[in-house]
Amino acid sequence: MSAPNKKPTMMEMKNAVTNVIRHVDQLYQYVQSLDLTLSEYIKFKSDETKFNDHCKNIVEKQKKEDTKDELVLSNERSSTTDENL
C-alpha cells in the first residue's frame, strides 16, 4: 500500500514557486532576445514595410478564419439547442 499524500511544507512551496518564477524570468529574457534579434534582422535586410504588410495580411486572414469558426460553432450550438427542445 502507498503512503497517504503528504502536504508540502511552506518551505517546499516557497522553493517551488521560486523555481517557477526563475524559469518564467529566463523565458521572458529569451523571448526579448529573440524579438530584438528578429527586429534587427528585418532592419538589416531593409524589408520592414514588406514584413509589416505580410504580418498584417496574416492577421487579417486569421481574423476571417476565426469569424468562420465562430459561425460554425454558433450554428452547431443552435442546432443542438433546437434538438433539445
Secondary structure, 3 states (H helix, E strand, C coil): CCCCCCCCCHHHHHHHHHHHHHHHHHHHHHHHHHHHHHHHHHHHCCCHHHHHHHHHHHHHHHHHHHHHHHHHHHHHHHHHHHHHC
